């Protein structure tokens, strides 16, 4: 069944599917950004100002159909959030993720995708790009556990494994 995100953001009995796309750049780099810190630019104050390595968002009723998640990825990432410059690959499913750390985590279920991209520019004010950062710099940042949102924080130690699906 379909449930509007606004009707279930606080209801832990309903999991909202979220495609979460990790874009890898040249060498061992990954696209990172900071989420906006105001309600006009970003709709969930629980994630205000958090760093992230994943693009994506909520499935809408208009995304419904056999390719629901793929349609959501196209709308959220390619049409709304960012603009890809240069070459990029189609996102590939790397796995799933469910965390119970915080209230925002307990109502979302992640479909984790990986892709390669040469360049990314923001389209929405919700995304404040940091650019393509070296994976080791992110992993070795002592502040990483506090400044990154839960999903990114959980995935960062496994980022090389996620990237490896692109080389199959």
C-alpha positions in Angstrom: 0.0 0.0 0.0 1.1 3.6 -0.5 1.3 6.0 2.4 2.3 9.6 2.2 5.6 10.4 3.9 3.9 13.1 5.9 1.4 10.7 7.3 4.1 8.2 8.6 7.3 10.1 9.4 6.5 9.5 13.1 4.9 6.0 12.7 7.4 3.3 13.4 5.0 0.6 12.2 5.5 1.8 8.6 8.8 1.7 6.8 9.3 4.1 4.0 11.5 2.8 1.1 14.3 5.3 0.3 16.7 4.8 -2.6 20.1 6.1 -1.5 22.6 6.6 -4.3 26.4 6.8 -3.6 28.3 8.4 -6.4 32.0 7.5 -6.8 34.4 9.8 -8.7 37.9 9.3 -10.0 40.2 7.1 -8.0 39.0 6.5 -4.5 36.6 9.4 -4.1 33.0 9.7 -3.2 30.5 12.6 -3.6 29.7 14.1 -0.2 27.4 17.1 0.7 25.9 18.8 3.7 22.1 18.9 4.1 20.5 22.4 4.4 19.6 23.6 7.9 16.2 25.2 7.3 12.7 23.9 6.6 12.4 25.9 3.4 15.3 24.1 1.8 15.1 20.7 3.4 12.0 19.0 4.9 13.3 17.0 7.8 14.8 18.9 10.6 16.2 15.7 12.2 18.8 15.7 9.4 19.5 19.5 9.3 23.2 20.2 8.7 24.3 16.6 8.6 26.9 15.4 6.2 25.9 12.7 3.7 27.3 10.5 1.0 23.9 9.4 -0.3 21.5 11.1 -2.7 17.9 10.1 -3.0 14.6 10.4 -1.3 11.0 9.4 -0.7 9.0 7.3 -3.1 5.8 9.2 -4.3 2.6 7.8 -5.6 3.5 9.2 -9.0 6.6 6.9 -9.0 4.3 3.8 -8.6 4.6 0.9 -11.1 6.9 -1.9 -12.0 10.0 0.3 -11.8 8.9 2.2 -8.7 12.4 2.6 -7.1 14.1 3.4 -10.4 11.5 6.1 -11.2 12.0 7.6 -7.7 15.8 7.7 -8.3 15.3 9.4 -11.6 12.9 12.0 -10.1 14.7 12.6 -6.8 18.4 12.5 -8.0 18.5 13.3 -11.7 15.5 15.8 -11.9 15.5 17.5 -8.5 18.6 17.2 -6.4 21.7 17.4 -8.6 22.9 17.8 -12.1 25.5 15.3 -13.4 28.2 16.8 -15.6 30.4 14.6 -17.8 29.9 10.9 -18.0 28.0 8.8 -15.4 26.8 5.3 -15.0 23.4 3.9 -14.2 23.0 3.3 -10.5 23.4 -0.4 -9.5 21.8 -1.9 -6.4 24.4 -2.7 -3.8 22.2 -3.8 -1.0 19.7 -2.7 1.7 20.0 -0.9 5.0 17.8 -0.5 8.1 19.0 1.2 11.2 17.2 1.8 14.5 19.6 4.4 16.0 17.4 7.5 15.8 13.7 8.2 15.2 14.4 9.2 11.6 16.2 5.9 10.9 13.4 3.8 12.4 10.8 4.9 9.7 13.0 4.5 6.6 14.4 1.4 4.8 17.3 2.1 2.4 17.9 0.6 -1.0 21.6 1.3 -1.4 22.9 2.0 -5.0 26.3 2.8 -6.4 27.3 4.7 -9.5 30.2 6.5 -11.1 30.1 10.1 -12.0 32.6 12.7 -13.4 31.0 15.8 -11.9 28.0 16.8 -9.8 26.4 20.2 -9.3 23.6 21.1 -6.9 20.1 21.9 -8.3 18.3 22.1 -4.9 19.2 24.2 -1.9 18.9 21.0 0.2 22.2 19.8 -1.2 25.4 21.8 -0.3 28.1 20.0 -2.2 31.5 19.2 -0.6 32.5 17.6 -3.9 34.3 14.3 -4.5 36.3 13.6 -1.3 38.9 10.9 -0.8 37.4 7.9 0.9 40.3 7.5 3.3 39.9 11.1 4.4 36.3 10.5 5.3 37.1 7.2 7.0 39.9 8.7 9.0 38.1 11.9 10.0 37.8 11.8 13.8 34.6 13.9 13.6 33.0 11.5 11.1 30.7 9.7 13.6 29.2 13.0 14.8 28.8 15.0 11.6 27.5 12.3 9.2 23.9 11.1 9.2 23.4 7.5 10.4 23.1 5.8 7.0 26.4 7.4 5.8 28.1 6.7 9.1 27.1 3.0 8.9 28.1 2.7 5.2 31.4 4.5 5.3 33.4 1.6 6.8 32.0 -0.6 3.9 32.4 2.0 1.1 35.1 0.0 -0.7 32.9 -3.1 -0.8 30.0 -1.0 -2.1 32.3 0.5 -4.8 33.5 -2.9 -5.9 30.1 -3.8 -7.4 30.9 -1.2 -10.1 33.9 -3.2 -11.2 32.1 -6.5 -11.8 
